[in-house]
Amino acid sequence: MTMEDAAKNTTVIVFSELFEDAYASPDELANVLDMGIEMLFYVEECSFSKEDIRNVVTALRKVILELRK
């Protein structure tokens, strides 16, 4: 394991600790993020650009996929 790999592992541990107390499992967090994506469809038209919303949805979907692995 290289130092870079160790740093990535440390980051993942810290990331998971952020949600440890708030959600019972990664799947529960994924469900909440899914609901967040659904909520974005109801944002008022001029609040954000379509590109910004797409970027947020893409990022959330990537996190959801990782949580469900």
C-alpha positions in Angstrom: 0.0 0.0 0.0 1.4 3.4 -1.0 1.0 6.6 1.0 -1.6 7.8 -1.6 -3.6 4.6 -1.0 -3.4 5.1 2.7 -4.6 8.7 2.4 -7.6 7.6 0.3 -8.5 4.9 2.9 -8.3 7.5 5.7 -10.6 9.9 3.7 -13.2 7.1 3.3 -13.1 6.3 7.0 -13.6 10.0 7.9 -16.4 10.3 5.3 -18.2 7.3 6.7 -17.8 8.6 10.3 -19.6 11.8 9.3 -22.8 9.8 8.7 -22.3 7.1 11.3 -24.6 8.6 13.9 -27.2 10.0 11.5 -28.0 7.0 9.4 -28.3 3.3 10.4 -26.7 2.1 7.2 -25.1 3.2 3.9 -28.4 2.1 2.2 -30.4 4.4 4.4 -28.2 7.3 3.5 -28.5 6.3 -0.2 -32.3 6.4 0.1 -32.1 9.9 1.7 -29.9 11.1 -1.2 -32.3 9.6 -3.7 -35.1 11.6 -2.1 -32.9 14.7 -2.5 -32.6 14.0 -6.2 -36.4 13.8 -6.4 -36.7 17.1 -4.6 -34.5 18.8 -7.2 -37.2 18.3 -9.7 -39.4 20.7 -7.7 -36.9 23.6 -7.5 -38.2 26.8 -8.9 -37.1 27.4 -12.5 -34.9 30.4 -11.9 -33.3 29.3 -8.7 -30.3 27.5 -10.3 -29.1 26.8 -13.8 -30.0 23.5 -15.4 -26.3 22.7 -15.6 -25.8 23.2 -11.9 -28.7 20.9 -11.0 -27.4 18.3 -13.4 -24.0 18.5 -11.8 -25.5 18.0 -8.3 -27.6 15.1 -9.5 -24.6 13.4 -11.1 -22.6 13.8 -7.9 -25.4 12.4 -5.7 -25.9 9.5 -8.0 -22.2 8.6 -7.9 -22.3 8.7 -4.1 -25.5 6.6 -4.0 -23.9 4.0 -6.3 -20.8 3.8 -4.0 -23.0 3.4 -0.9 -24.9 0.6 -2.5 -21.8 -1.5 -3.4 
